[in-house]
């Protein structure tokens, strides 16, 4: 390959340009995101059952839907929320399941169900109800009814048409409706019941097909149109002789009951929260929304449409920062090469490998379906060391031939020929580390695979470039002459080699002491690693956080609005806050006693307090407001879809809600007693006050009163959810509903005064056939895998890492877990355990693969052990570095350790390969080891320094993405530094100890081979 590349320079150049071209093409079309696609395929089945309480919804709707879809292949978890009038069933599938296939499977199962006639047709959606919006728009104006109509009928449909949008949730929406509020006194006066009014309206307000007239030549459609066109028409409907609807009731064009409220910095309006479909690209959605904003604003100039909570701002800033790190790392690595080679031409030749290889990696990323995200870019930045390393090894070897007087062509061919075996061995080791990563499944697998594919692409491309393009360019322009700068600085390098020669003689003389000392350092580092602590996602300042507030069940929306607006006002008053949005009545079931706030902070460089400090300050503010039963201040989670947004989450499951709640309360007490936990919370559903109405069936039968009629009268008076008829306006249908006015509904005595018609045609008061008692009822019934569930969550501070908290809680199960209650971890705690298991398997597989490959390449069972001796001490360096930097172990530091496994064997390989060749020429063992070490000192120091400087921007990064980049950079740099020391000192000592035994073994199997 290398000879062909050197002898056909134009062909080689065209190959390099082709890599750049394909890289540019793939990069331009590659979707961008913060992380790889880690969205589980989630299908939401939402069903409305107006007037039904939570128990009825659970038994008649949720349970039946769960049973129907529980057998679908690829189903991971199944959960449901049954609330008053609404059932929400969430089917989460395995990552490998195609979303469209999952939706079709669910839709097929649901469509075959026989649900009660009163139940609306279930809707099947592709977006997670708990997912964070990609972008939020705030619509404000002076006319509330006009705002609601514009948001629901104009803006929402347009936003939902954008590719990738899974749904648009409108916070604060109150749809237009025609409200009939009867006067109970007038009903009694005219001997009417609420059911009478309903029947009269439905009987007269009719619009239906009447068939058609047919002649020999024409057909004419018949339409029976007795529809009320206006509120005035509806008021004039005749309900009795000489009596119209307007005589006994107020008919008004108004908005639906307020069950949701939204505000921006205290100003009311509506929030349009644009949510993505599972797997869709956030940046593309946000760009399209912003592009359409001017057009959307011109649709109604009297209203203001403000973009807020754009999650892609953080993504863009993070990706921009990593791209800067990539460029800066490349420049720093090139400067290091120049300082070692002290030759501008050779430095430029080596540096040429960087852009060509990077674009080549982009091409492979695009072809393999990867995205342009934080992990792939960070992997590419880390891979600068791999790319430049191969180029350095080749160019340094060619340079030696040029120094010896060889011409450029032969120097290039001989230089590559001598070193290609070492490059193959190094590349094979790196591939052995990351190929097993492709077998990891789940969310952790998506992270590791994205990182691994990028590294594998860098290994392959950098190897090809190092043995083709680099020697080709060297054969054309490289020179062996030295500059004045070279001659002035050469004594320093010679002195460095002499010092190392003295050191290596001492190491060989005291090889046992050296090896025991290395083992001791490794043992100490293992002990030190136990103090690092483990988390899944490191925390960082993202200039934003979420607030969740809960008031006692039964709190009215008016009271919750006042409490929440007070909290919003106080938070907004903090000078570091840019804006704060409020959403009361969140969720599909619109619990009016719950609200959430999104707090956007000013950029990090424009404030003196950190996000963590401001979150603490917010907790103090909320603690001073009386009226909340729970307040939680948490980071915005990058992996959305969780009901409770905390790192530590436990799902408790039991056959009854009471069993799960008892264990949950005990667990919460335990968590609060553990130092370092904060925002301990649960989703235990409080019981709401309820008036239980019992129908006296004997009285009803005696008086000839229909039980169903009693129920419908009460629902008509107090619910207002059942649609009586419709009014059509400009192609739109608006519900006509009926209920008593708010003042009458405040007094339960009015209920007894309502009248119901008897079989004889007269009316009696409801008090004759009902009794009323006070009780409590569940607001929402939550289930998980067909069992009742409660989720308990807790946030953590630096005082306690996540793994320690998990361990403490698990060890003290007997204190909180009752018999009959099962539990499982969720959120970051679950993913952390998955990453630990995956990392352990990947490390084990990588070590086995490295050994097998090296044994095959070196035809020796012992020499791979010599090369691999650098591996454990590289982890030692990483652990020390993370400890010194005050960082925890995390998914990303694990990725750094994976990369170290492949990188650190490089230096050992160079030393062992050189020593083997010298031994084969007949040199004594000690002399061969010393000469091998000295000859490889410069390339080892040069490549290691270049790698470290290439990754330095990652290790020192601050701001967006630093939580990911920092641990990776620190782990790799510190691991490389210590492994370099290992390669230069420990590997020679181990080589001397094992070389005699290796020689004896070689004789043994060589003899066997000759006998055969």
N, C-alpha and C positions, 0 to 999 in steps of 0.2 A: 504493500500500500504506500509506504513512505517513499520508496524509490520511484514509483509511478508518479506520485505527487511532485517530487523534486524535478523529474525529467519532463513533466508536462505542466509547466508553470501557468499557462493560460487556462488550461482545463481546471487546475486547482483554484485559480482565482475566480473563475466562473462559478465553481461549486460554492465558494464562500459568499459570492454576491447573491447566489440563489438562496442560500440560507437567510441572508439579510432580507431579501425580497419577501420570502414566505413568512418570515417573522413579522415584518411590517403588515402584511395582509392579515395574518391571524390576530395580531394585536389590535388592529382597527376594528375587527368584528367580535372581539372577545368581550363577553359581559363582565362587568365589574361588580364587586360586592365586598363586604367587610370580611366575611368568612366563606368557605365553600358552602354549597347548598346543604344545610343541615336541617332543613324543614322536613319534619315527618309528614307523609301524606295524611292529611286530616280531613275527614268528611263530617259536616255538621248537619244533623237532621233537626229542624225546628218545626214544632207543631203547636198550633194555637187551639186551645179548648176554652172558649170564653165562658166565664162563670164558674168553672170548676176549681176547687181548691187543690192544694198540693197533693193530698192523699189520692184524690180521684185521678189527677193527671198522672201520678206515678203508676197506679194500677191499670188504668184503662189505655194509657198511651205509651209512657216511657218503657214500661216492662215489656209490652208487646213489640215495640220497635227493637229493643235490645235483644229479645229472643230471636227476632227475625234475622238480624244481621250478625249475631254472635258466631255463626258458622262460616262466615266468609273467609277465604284463605288469605293469609298474610296479615290478619288482624293482630295488632300488638296489645292495645288496651281498649276498653269500652267503658265509658262513664256517662252519667246523665245528671241533669238538674231538673227536678220537677217543682215548678212554682205555680202560683195562682194563675191559671189560664194559659200557662206556657210549659212545653216540654222541650228540652234541648238535650239531644243525645250526640255524644262526640265519639266517633270511631277513629282511633289512631292506628295507622298501619305501619308495617315495617318499612324502613327506608328504601328497600329494594322494590316495593310495590309501586306500580305506575299509578299516578294520581287519577287520571281519567278512567283507568280500569276500576280503581277503587270506587269512584263516584258511580259508575255504571252498575257495579255489583250492589252497592247500597241502594241505589234508586230502584233496581229490579226487585230487591227484597221488600222494600217499603211499599212499593206500588201493589204488591200482592196481599197486603194486610187489609183486614176488615176492621176498621176503627168505627166507633160510634158515629151516628149521623151528624151529631152536633160538632164533631171535630173537623176543623179545617184541614185541607189537604196539606200533608207535610212538605216542607221545602228542603231541598238538599243543596248545601253550599260547600265551596272548596276552601274557604278561609277560616282560620282559627279565630274564635270569638275573643279569646284573651290576648291575641297577638297585638303588638304595638303597631300603630299606624305608620305607614311610610312617610306620609306628609298629612298635616292637618290644616284645614282652611277655616278661618273664623269669619262668619257673615254677620254683619251688624247693620242696623237701620233704625228708623224712627217708628215704623209700623210693624208690630210683631206678627200680625196675620200675613202681611205681605212677605215678611222674611221667611216664615215657615213654608209658605206656598212656593216661593222661589227656590228655596233650598231643596225641597222634596220633589217638586215637579220639573224643575229646570236643571239645577246644578247636579243633583245626584245621578240622573240618567246619563248626563254627559260624562261625568267622571267614571261611571261604571263601564263606559264604552272603551276606555283606555286599555290597551293590551297589558295583561298581567294583573289588572285590578280584580281582586276576589270579591270585594264588597265595599260599600261606603256606609259607615255608621254615622247617623246624625244625632249628636248629643244636644239636648234641649229642644228637640222637635215636638211640636204639637200640631197634628194635622187638622185641617179645616173640617168642621162638621156642623150640621144643623142640630141644635139642641132644643128639645121640648122640655120645659119644666112646668109640670101641672101644679095647680094650686089645690092642696088637699081639702081645704074648706069648700071650695067651689065644686069639687068632685062630689063631696057629701051632699051639697045643696041640690045638685042636679041628678043625684042617685046614679053616679058613674063610677066605674073602677078604672084602674090603669090599663087593665086588659081590654076594656071596652074601647079605650082610645087607640090602643095598638091595633086592634082588629079593624076599626073604622078607617084608620090611616091606610093600612095594607089593602083594605077592600076597595078604596077609592083611588089610591095613588098607584095606578097600574100602567105599565107599558109592556106590551107583549105582541108576539106575532099572531096575526089572525088568519093566516093562510094566504090564499091567492084567488083571484078571479081568472077564469080561463075562457077565452073565445077561440074561434077558429084561427085567428091570426095573432092574438096578443095574450100576454099574461101580465097581471097587475098584482103587486104585493099588497097585502092588507096589514096595517099596523094599528093596533088598539092603543091609542096614546091619550091616557088620562093622567099623565105625569105632572106633578107640580114642578113648574120651571123656576119658581122663585120662592123666597121665604114668605112673601105676601100671599102667594097662591096657597101655600101650606097652611097659613093662618086661617084662610077662608074655607078650609075643608069642613063639610057639614058632618057633625058627629051625633047630632040628635035633632029632633024637630025644633027649628028656630034657633039652633045652637051651633056655632062654629068652634073650631079648635082654639082660635084666638080668644074665645070667651072664657075658657077654663085653664088656659096654659099660656106661658110666654114662649114664643118661637123666635130663636135668635141665630144669626149666622156668626159662629164663634169658633174657638179652637177647642180641641179635645182637652180632657182633664190634664192638668200639669203633673206628669210623672217623671219628667226629666228637665234639667236646667243646665245651661252652660253660660260661662262668663269668661271674659278676658280682662284681667286686671280690674275686676269689679264691674265691668260693662257687660250687660246681658246680650245674648245673641245665640247663634247656633254654631257648633263645631262639626265640620264635615271631615270625618276621619277616614282617610283613604287607606284601605288595607290590601295587601298583596295576596295573590293566589299562591298557594304553596309552591315554592321553587321559582317564583318569578323574580325578575331583577329589579331591586329597589331603585337603583340610580336611573334606569330607563323610565320607570314610572314617575319618579319625582321630576325628571327633566321634562317629560310630556305634560305633566300638570302645570309646571311653571311656564312652559311654552304657551299653554292655553289660557293662562291667567288673564292676560289683557283682553282676550275675546270674552271670557266669562264675566269679567268686570263690566264690559260694555253692554251686556245683556240687561243689566239693571243699574244704571249709573247712580241712582239715589242710594244705593247700598255700598258698603265697603267690604271687599273680600281680601282678607289678610292671610298670607301663608305663614304657618307656624309649625313647630315641632317637626322639622324636616330631618328625619333620621339619617339621610344621606350626607348631611353636612359633616358629621363625624367621620363617615366612611371616606368621603373625598379628602378631608384633611389628613386622615391616617394614611391613605394610599399615596397622597402627595408627599408625606413625610418619608415613607419607605422608599419611594422613587429617588428622593434626594439622598437618602442613606446609600442607595445602590450606586448612584453616580459618585458621591463623595468617597465611598469605599473603594471604588475602582481607581479613583485618582490617588488615594493614599497608598493602595497596593502598588500602583505603578511607580510612585515616588520611592517606595522601599526597594523595588527592583533596581532602580537607578542608583540608589545609595550603595547597593551591594555590587552591581556590575560596573558602575561608574562609566557607562558607555551608552550614549544617547541612542545610537542606532539599535543596539541590542534591546534596550528598554522599550523602544517603540515597537520592535518586532514582537516582544513578549506581550506588550499591552494590546497589540492588535487582536489577540485572541479574545479579549473581553467583549467588545461589541459584537463580533461575529458569533461568539458562543451564546451571548445573551439573546440575540435575535433568533438563533437556532433553537434555543430553549422555548422562546415564545411560539415558534412554529409547532414544536412538539406538544406544547400545552394546548394550543388550539385544536390540533388534530385529535388529541386524547380527551377533549371535552372539558378541560379545566377552565377555571375563571380567573380573572385578574383580581386577586384578593390579597388581604394582608398576609396570609400564610404563604402563598406562592411567591409573592414579592420578597418576603423575608427569607424564604428558602433560597431564592435567587441571589439575594445579598450575601447570605452565608456561603453560597456556592462560588462566590468570587474567588475564595481561597482555593477551591478545587480547580477552577478554570485556570487561574494564574499559576497554580502549583505545577500542573502538567507542562505548561509553556516554559516555566522557569527551569525545570529539570532538563528539558530538551535543549533550550537555548544555552544553558550553562555548560552542557556537555559538548555542544557544537563549538562554543567559544574556546574550550580547552584545546580542541583540535586546531582551531585557527591560531591559537597562541603557539602551538607546536610547529607551525609552518605549513600546515596542510592548506590546499586551495579550498575555496568556498564550497564547491560541489562535493568533493570527497569528505570534507569536514562535516558537511550536513548529513551525508549518507552514513558515515561511520558514527557520528554523534548519536543519531537516532537508533542505529543498529545496536549500539552498546547498551542503551538505556531502555529500549522498548519492553524488555521482559519485566523490568521493575514497574514501568507504567501500566502494563497489563495487570500485574499483580495488585497494584494499588487500586486500579479501577475495578478489578474483580472484587476486592474486599469491600469497596464502597457499594457496589451493586448487591453484594451478599447481605448487606445491612438493610437495604430498603426494599428489595424484592419481597421478603416476607410480609412487609407492611401492608401490601395489597390484600392480604387475607383478613385484615381486621374489619369487623363489621360495626354497624351502629354509628352514632354521632362521632364517637372517637375515631372510628375507621375513616369517616369522611375527612376529618382533620388530618390524620396521619397519611392517608392516601394522597390528598392534595399536596401535602408537603413532600411526600416521598416521590411522587411522579416528577415533580419539579427538580428534585435533587438527581434522580435517575437520568432525566433528560440532560442536566448539566454535566453529569459524569460522562455520558455517551458522546455528547457534542464536544466537550473539552478534550476528550481523548482523540477524537477524529481530527480536530483542529490542531492539536499538539503534534501529531505525527504526519500531518499533510501540509497545512498552510504555514505553520511556523518554520519547519525546515525548508520549505520552498522559498519563502521570503529571505531566510538566512542565506540560502544558496545564491541569491541574486544580489544582496546588498551588504551582508555582514562583513566586517573587517576585524582582523586580529590585533591592530595597532592600539596602543594605550595612549590616553590623553595625559596631560600634565596633572590633572586632578587625580587620575588613577595612581600615578607614581607617588604623588604626595600622600595619598591615603593608604597605599598598600602596606606600609609598615604596621599600621594598626591591625590589619587583618592577619598579617604574619604573626604578630605578637599574640593575637587571639588564638591562632592555631597552636602556637607553642605552649600556651597556658593549658589548652585542652589536651595536648599530647602528654603533659605532665600529669594532669588529672586522670587520664585514662590509664596510664601506667599504674597509678595508685589504686585505681578501681580494680584492675586485673590482679594486683598484688593482694588486695583485701576483698576478693570477690564475695566471700561468705558474709562479711560485715555489710557490704553494699546491699546484698540481696535481703538480708535480715532487716536492715534499716528501711529498705523500700517496703517490705511487708508490714513493718511497724507503722509506717506512715499511712498505708492503706487501711489498716485496722482502725487507727485513730479517725480517719476520714469517715469510715462506716459509722462509728459512734457519733461523729459530728452530724452526719446526714440525718440521724434520728431526731435531731433538735431543729431541723429546718422547718418541719411542718409541711402539710400538703394542702393545696387548694386546686380547684379545677380551672377557674378563670381568675387571674390576678386582678385586683381592683386598681382602677386608675381614674384620674380626673377627666370626666367627659363633659363637664359644664352643664350637667342636667341631672335631675333626679325626680322620682315619683313620690307622691304622698297619698296614702289611703286613709280615709276617715270613716268611722262607723258610730252611729248614735243608737240608743235603745230602739228595739223593734216597736213599731207603732208610732214612731216620731213622724210627724207630718212633713210633707215636702217644704212647706213654708218655714217650719222651724229649722229643718236641715239646711235650707238655703241661707238663712241668717247666720247659723253657726259656721257654715263653710265659707260664706263671703267674708266673715270676720277673720277666719284663718287666712284666706287669700289676701285680704288687705294687709295683714301683719307681715306675711311672707314677702309680698311685693314691696313693702317698705324697706326691706334690706337693700342697701345700695349696690350690692353685688348681683342682684337679680335683674335680669333683662325683661322677662315677662313671666306671667303665671296664668295658666288656664285652669278652669274649674268645670267639673262634670258631676252633677248630682243625679242620682237615679241610674247608675251605671248598670250594664249588663242587659241581657235579653229580658229578664224578669223585672227590670227597672225598680230595684229596691230603693225607695226614696230615703231610707235611713243610711245609705252609703253614698260616699262621694270620693272622687279622686282628683288630685291636682298634679299637673305637670309643671315643674319649675325649671325654667331655662336661665342659666347663669351667663353673665358676661364672659367673654373669652378669658382664658387663664392669665394672659399678660395684662388684662385690664382690671384685675381684682387682687386684693391683698390676702383674702382668705381662700383656702382650698375648698374643693367640693365637700370633702369630709367634714371640715369645720362648719360649713354652712348647713350641712345635714344635721349636725349636732345642735346648731343654733335653732334650726327649724323644730327639732324635737322639744326644745325648751319652750318655744312659742306655743306649740300645740298643747303641751302639758299645762300651760297657764289658762287654756280655754276650757271652761266647764261645760259638759254636755256630751262629750265624746266618750264612748265606751272603749274605743280602740283607735289608736293612731299609729301609722307606720310610715317611716321614711326610708326608702330603699333606692339603690342604684337602678338605672334603666338596664334591663337585662338584654344582652345581645341575642340570646337564644330565647325567643318569646314563646308564649303559649301557655304560661303557668298562671294558675289562679292566684297563688301567693308568690310574690317576686322576691324570694330570699335564697341565699346559697344552700342553707340547710332546710330540707323539706322531708317530712315523713307522712306517708299515707297510711292511716289506720283503717282497717276493714273489719266489720262485724256484721252479724245477722240483724242486729237492731242498732238504731242510731244512738240509743242511750249507752250501750256497751262501749261503742267507739268513743263517745264524748267523755265518758268517765276516764278512760285511759288517756285521752287527749288532754284533759285538765291536769292530770298528774304529770304528764310529760311537759306541759307548759311550766308547771311549778319547778320541775327539775331544771329545765333550760334557763329559767330566770335566776336560779341559784348558782349557775356556772359562770364564773368570771370571764368576761369577753363576749358574752352574747348580748344582743340588743334587738329590739323590735320583735320580741316573741309574740306570736299571734296564731290564730287558727281560723278556719272557716266554719266553726260551729254556728249553726243557724239558730238564732234566738227565736223564742216563741212569741208570736204577735198576739195582742189581745183580740178576743173573738167573742161575738154574741152568738151563742148556739140557740137556734130556733127549732123547737120541737113542735110538730103538728099534732094536735089532739085528734087523732083519727076517729075516735068514737063521736066526738062533737061534730067533726066535719061530716061524717056519714049521716048523722041524725039531721043535720041542717042542709044536707044535699050540696056540700061544698067540695069541689074537685081539688085534691091535694096539689096536682100539677099547676092549677090556677093560682093557688096560694104562693107557690114557689116563684112563678113568673111575675106576680105582682110585686113581691119583695125585691126581686132582681131588677124589675123596671124602675122601682123607686130609688134604689140605692146603688146599683151597679152602673147603669148607663153604658154598658159595653155591647149589648146586643143591638144590632142594626135593625131598625123597623122597616125602613125603605131607603130610597136614594133620591137625591136631587141631582140632575145633570146640568152641567154648565160648561159650554165650549168643549164638548167631548169628554169631560171628566165627570166621574161619579163621586158624590160626596155622601157620607153616611148621615142618616137621620137617626138620632138616638134620643132616648128619653130618660130622665131621672129627676128627682126632686132637687130644688135649689140647695146650695151649700148650707144655708141657715136651717132649713128643715132637716137636712141630713145630720146635722150636729146633735139633734135631739132624738134619742131612740124611742121616746114616747110617741112620736109621730107614727112609728111603725105600727103600734097597736091601734092607732086611729084610722089606718088605711082600711078601705072596705073591699069586700070580695062578694061576688054574686053567688046566690044560692040557686038550687035547682028550680025553685018556684019563681025565679025572676027578680026577687028582691035582693037587697044587699045587707050585709052585716059587717061589723068591725072585725079586724083580724084578731083582736084580743079574745074573741069568743072561741077561736080554734087554734091558737098557738100559745106556747109558753116560751119565755126568753131567759136564758141563763148565761152567766159570764164564764168564759173559759179561755184557754190559750191554744194556738194552732201553729204548726211549723210553717215558716215562710217558704222554705225551699228544702226539698228532700234530695240529698246528694248520694249518688251510688257510683261504685267503681267495681268493674268485673262482677256485676250483679249483686254486690253486697253494699250495705250502707257504708259511707266513708266520711272521714274527717281528715283534713290536712292540717298539720302543725308545721309552722315555719319559724326560723330564727335567722337574723343577720349576725355577722361576726365582725369583731374588731381585730386589730393586730395582736391583741392579747392572747388569742386562741386560734390556731389554724383549723381548717375544716376537718381534716382527718382526726385530729385530737378530739374534737367535739363528737364526731361520729363514734369514735372508740369509747369515750366516756359514757355516752347515752346507751350504747349497746351493752357495755359491761354492767350497767345499772338497770337492765330491763325489769328485774324483779320488783323495782320500785314503782314502775309506771304501767307495765303491760299486764293487763288482766287476762285471765283464762278466757279463751274463745275469741280473742282479738288478735288479728294478724297485722303485720306492718311491712312496708317496704319503703326504701328511700326513693326520693325523686329529686329533680332539679340537679344542681351542681354536685350534690352529695352522691347521687346515683352515677352521674357521668364521671366523677372522680374515681369511684371504685372501678368503673369500666375501663378507665384509662390506666389505672394501676395494673389490672389484669392484662390488658392489651400490651402494655409496655413490657411486663415480665415475659409474656410469650414472644414478643418481637425480639427482645434482647437474647433470650435463649436460642431462638431460631437463627438469629444473626451470628452468634458465636459459633454455633455448629456449622453454618454455611461458610464462615470465614476459615475455620479450621479445615474443612474438607477441600476448599478451593486452594488454600495455601499448601496443604499436604500434596495435592495433585500437581501443583505448579513446581514445587521444590523437590518432589519425589522423596519426601522425608516425613516421618510422623512426629519428629521432634522440633524441627526448625519452625513450624507454625507456632509452637509454644513460645519460642524465643521472640518472634515478631509480636505475638499477642500479649506479651508481658507488659506492653505499654498501655493496654486497654484499662485494667483496673485503676492504674494510677492517674489516668486521664479523668476518670470519675472522681478521684480524690481531689484533683484540681478544681473540677466543677463544683463539688460540694463546698470546698473552702471558699471559692469565689462567691457562691450564692449566700453563704453564711456571712461573709464579710460585707456584702451589699445589703444584707437584711431582707433577702428575698426568700419566698417559700418555693418549694417544689411545686410545679404545676404541669399542665399538659404541655406547655410550650418549653419549659426547661427540659422536660423529657425528650422533646423533639431535638433539642440541642445535644442531649446525651446520645441519642441515636446517631446524629451526625458525627459526633466525636468517635464513635466506634469505628467508623470507616476512615476518618481522617488520621487518627493517631498511629495507625499501623503503617502509614506512609513512611515516616522517618525510620522506623525499625526496618522496614523492607529495604530501604536504600542502604543502610549499614550492613545488614545481613547479606544482601546481594553482592555488595562490593567485597566483603570478607570472603564469601564463597569463591569468588573468582580469583582472589589472591592466594587462597589456600590451594586451589587447583593448580596454580603455577608453581607450587612447591615451597612457598614461603612458610616459615614457622608460624604456629598458631598465634602467639602473642603479637608478633610483628604484623601479621595480616590483619588482626583486629585493630591495632593502633593505626595502621595506614588506612584501613577502610573508614574508620571514624574520622580521621583528619581530612581525608579526601571528600567526605560527604558533609563535613561541618558547615561549609559555606552554603551549599544548596539547602541543607536542613534549616539553618538559621534564616536564610533568605525566604524560603517558602513559608515557614512558620510566622515570621514577622509580617510578611505580606498578608497572610491569612488574618492575623490578629488585627492589623491596621484596616483591612477590608471590612472587618466586622465591628470595628471600634464605634462607628456611628450608631450601630444597633445597641451596643452595651451602654452608651452614654446618652441614649435618646430620652427626651422628656416630652410631655404633651401627648397628643393623640397616638395611640398604638404602643406607647412605651411599656405598658403592662405585658404585652406579647413580646416585643422586640428585646426589651431589657434582659429578661431571664435567659433567652436564647443566646444573646451575645455574650453575657457574662459567663454562662456555663461553657460555651465553646472556647472562648478566649482563655479562660483560666485552665480549662482542661488541656488545651493545646500547649500552653506554656509549661505545665508540669510534665506532660507526656514527652515534650521535647527533651527536657532534662532526663527523663527516663530512657529515651532512645539513645542519648549520647553517653549515659553512664551505666544504667542498669542493664540494657540490652547487651553491651559488650561483656559485662560480667557473666550474664546468663549464657551467652554464646560460648565463652571459655569453659563454663561448667558443663555444658551439654554437648559441645562439639566432639569430644572423644567418644562419648556414647553414641552419638549420631553416626560417626565414622564406622564404628563396629556394626551398627545395625545395617548401614548401607552395604558393607561387605557381605553380611548375611543374606540379604535378599538379592544382591547381585550374583552371589554364588548359586543360589537357587535358580535364578533366571538362566545362568549359563548351563546348568545341569539339564534344564528342560529343553 
